[in-house]
Amino acid sequence: MHILYLTPGIFDKGGISRYNRFQVTALRSLYGEDAISVLSLAGHRPDDFEEPFETSWAGAEDVTDLFRGKLAVAGLRITWRKRPSIILSAHLNLGPLAWSLARIWSGL
């Protein structure tokens, strides 16, 4: 089993990012490190958590449309290579991407 986890951000100290870190950590403890691929739209910023957190792909400090496109491409690559059983969207705005990746995967 493989899980693709899409998040708007996982490094900062905000509530959504904090919850995402807890959720990914719990999933990794249940299924193993290699079973979870994390894609974070927002990348590292100077005021983020100091401890490292493993992601398969992360954007830049400033989220632009270019990085939204790169997130979609990264999602396609992981979907193609890992064939996830579950695609989780940590935010409503990433729901259409999760849905599209699931539809593409079901058509493979």
Buried (B, 14 or more C-beta within 10 A) or exposed (E): EBBBBBBBBBBBEEEBBEEBBEBBEEBBEEBEEEBBBBBBBBBBEEEBBEEEBEBBBBBBEEBEEEBBEBBBEBBBBBBEEBEBEBBBBBBEEBEEBBEBBBEEBEEE
